[in-house]
Amino acid sequence: MKVPFADLNIQHQQITKEINQATNNVIQKGDFILGEDVDLFEKEFAQFCNSRYALGVSSGTAALFLAVLSLGIGEGDEVIVPAFTYIATALAVSYSKAKPVFVDIEEDTYNINVKQLEKAITKSTRAIIPVHLYGQPANMPEILKLAKKYNLKVIEDAAQAHGAEIQIPEKNQNVWHRVGCLGDIGCFSFYPSKNLGALGDGGLISTSNEDVYKKLLMLRDYGRVSKYEHAIIGYNSRLDTMQAAILRIKLKTLDAYNQMRQEAAKVYNNLLNNLDGVVIPYSLSSVRHVYHVYAVQVVNRDKVLQRLRENDIGAIIHYPTPLHLQKAYENLNYKNGDFPVAEKVAKRILSLPMFPFISKEQIEYVVSVIKKAI
């Protein structure tokens, strides 16, 4: 049996007719740049995540970078990011000429360790970028408390967490909120394999701050206020109309597809739960994990990965090297041992096949190979 890491074809077959119609409409209108579908998608996504504004951009990395710039963060400033995530989170800080400051992660959720976060705050700290890694919300209530205490901005990296939710205490009750609308700014990626993926690159920024929104409008489009009038140094970082048209269709399926991922995760959990040498994902009752990635920790990870690949099973390591040990950041003078949890997880983590239409039989086959390998 062959089990791909992700199978986008099945998803796209369900909506081929709608996609063809939407792309043909764009071609007929000829509004390929910042066209009608971009505006409509932005409104629909803002409503989806309960944000006042949403702004389509060229990629998730662009979303993070422009978010940092829109808050006036630059040279001499520091921004706190987790040591274990994709490098784009830190690069967005570096692009702005600010300094990324790393913090270790929690061993169970893989998200930034809030208990260690306060120690990393200095007089130069301007913002925190929590990452909702693998689709599980970070501890936003505590992060927001710290941000308020130290007057810091919060940029949510929700690139892997479209539709994920977390309970926030409000007026003596817990209220469910989607991630991306809790901090000052939320950033999303529409890379094709994401829970909400385009057929190419794409990203989005959400915010409820009108001033930040107006600045972002200029930053993504050459800093312009009219066709040939440019008020600030801006960038060419716009979401294509064609991708927006496709994303509008796929947004309608997102909640249903996330639920399918959650059901698949339950099957994995039941089969792997009591297996020695395997640590299954931990999910708090106060969050709704959307399993962009189903990541386990395994002993002899590289051996298990090799066995999976020998049996036509697509498995990936997210991420084999923590950010503080990346050569790109050797100038920050971090060393082995600085963030022991991130380093331990990086040696043991393994991402198993996960997509909305994965079958129980496919999951059982994956698990059978893991058992033999261990």
Secondary structure, DSSP 8 states (H G I E B T S, - for coil): --B-S--HHHHHHHTHHHHHHHHHHHHHHT--BS-HHHHHHHHHHHHHTT-SEEEEES-HHHHHHHHHHHTT--TT-EEEEESSS-THHHHHHHHTT-EEEEE-B-TTT-SB-HHHHGGG--TTEEEE--B-GGG----HHHHHHHHHHHT-EEEEE-TT-TT-EEEEEETTEEEEEETTSSSSEEEEE--TTSSS--SS--EEEEES-HHHHHHHHHHTBTTEEETTEE-S---B---BHHHHHHHHHHHTTHHHHHHHHHHHHHHHHHHHTT-TTEE-----TTEE---SSEEEEETTHHHHHHHHHHTTB--B-S-SS-GGGSGGGGGG---TTSSHHHHHHHHHEEEE---TT--HHHHHHHHHHHHHH-
